[in-house]
Amino acid sequence: MNMLTWLVRAKRWAQRPPSEKRVKFVLAIIAGCILLFLIERYFGWPDALTPNRIGRSPKL
């Protein structure tokens, strides 16, 4: 999108801000994503979810 579209969206948001319920919902989603990221960083990626390469082996 171009800058004009973003400015129009910002104007509309300033005139009619989202409800408190929607803001809490978006913050909960962001917090969940951050939590999943931190868990993945702390414990690492599980081996069971790593795909196995099938077919030709890479040339060494």
Long-range contacts (C-beta under 8 A, 24 or more apart in sequence): none
